[in-house]
Amino acid sequence: MWVENVIIEDLDEIYNLEKYTFNKDAFSKEILRSLIIRNTLFLKITDDQKRIIGFAIALQDSIDSVNIINFLIDERFQGQGYGSVLLDFTLDKIKKIAHIKRIILNVNTKNVTAQKLYRKFNFKITEKVENYYRHKENAYLMELEI
Ligand SMILES: CC(C)(COP(=O)(O)OP(=O)(O)OC[C@H]1O[C@@H](n2cnc3c(N)ncnc32)[C@H](O)[C@@H]1OP(=O)(O)O)[C@@H](O)C(=O)NCCC(=O)NCCS
């Protein structure tokens, strides 16, 4: 198992995983491509055969805040600790960026598993955002002060 930066050659594998996991809410291939090219914090976790089993995307959205805009582990590998490893690594990377005081993310109010993962890393729910998703589902804004 390994965590490293996503490169453009990973695009198809990343997109397939994104599409499979989030269906209609998936980021488009073009958006994913531009996020890789723009040198966003875009990390993958791979297995021993270098297959991508999950990834995290984080964007600095203000001088002191980073937003984790996408985070997933391949369904076949969930519940085995990979999400925790990837999140731990992602948070460490973000904490090294100068001036960052806050890490934020949005999570579907129904996605209890993801909320548990984020709570484990001390994220707190600070707001409920109505109709956050395209199909009118609600999100929690979760924040971690660092
Ligand atoms: C949310 C997600 C990233 C978690 O990844 P994971 O590799 O399964 O997470 P881990 O195995 O490290 O487990 C982390 C915590 O989540 C919770 N959890 C994991 N699997 C769970 C399950 N099946 N049921 C209930 N809680 C679960 C546990 O609290 C666990 O911590 P613990 O094992 O120390 O108690 C993964 O389920 C996923 O990709 N889901 C689909 C996409 C998604 O929802 N992304 C988040 C969008 S905001």
The ligand as an ORCA input file, in Angstrom:
! r2SCAN-3c Opt
* xyz 0 1
  C     -16.197      6.979      3.420
  C     -15.053      6.110      2.930
  C     -14.025      6.977      2.221
  C     -14.400      5.406      4.136
  O     -13.284      4.668      3.669
  P     -12.879      3.267      4.345
  O     -11.612      2.809      3.747
  O     -14.023      2.356      4.259
  O     -12.648      3.754      5.847
  P     -11.896      2.984      7.022
  O     -11.922      1.499      6.752
  O     -10.599      3.633      7.258
  O     -12.888      3.280      8.230
  C     -12.955      4.584      8.787
  C     -14.095      4.682      9.758
  O     -15.304      4.708      9.053
  C     -16.279      3.940      9.765
  N     -16.673      2.816      8.912
  C     -15.982      2.238      7.905
  N     -16.708      1.290      7.317
  C     -17.886      1.260      7.962
  C     -19.068      0.495      7.814
  N     -19.194     -0.448      6.882
  N     -20.101      0.757      8.650
  C     -20.016      1.700      9.601
  N     -18.902      2.468      9.775
  C     -17.865      2.236      8.988
  C     -15.645      3.485     11.047
  O     -15.907      4.443     12.057
  C     -14.199      3.501     10.692
  O     -13.338      3.728     11.768
  P     -12.896      2.515     12.724
  O     -12.732      1.311     11.869
  O     -11.629      2.985     13.327
  O     -14.015      2.398     13.681
  C     -15.566      5.016      1.976
  O     -16.608      4.315      2.602
  C     -16.063      5.536      0.637
  O     -15.283      5.792     -0.246
  N     -17.374      5.696      0.475
  C     -17.959      6.101     -0.801
  C     -17.550      7.496     -1.193
  C     -17.794      8.488     -0.112
  O     -18.813      8.443      0.561
  N     -16.859      9.413      0.039
  C     -16.961     10.468      1.014
  C     -17.636     11.628      0.377
  S     -17.712     13.006      1.508
*
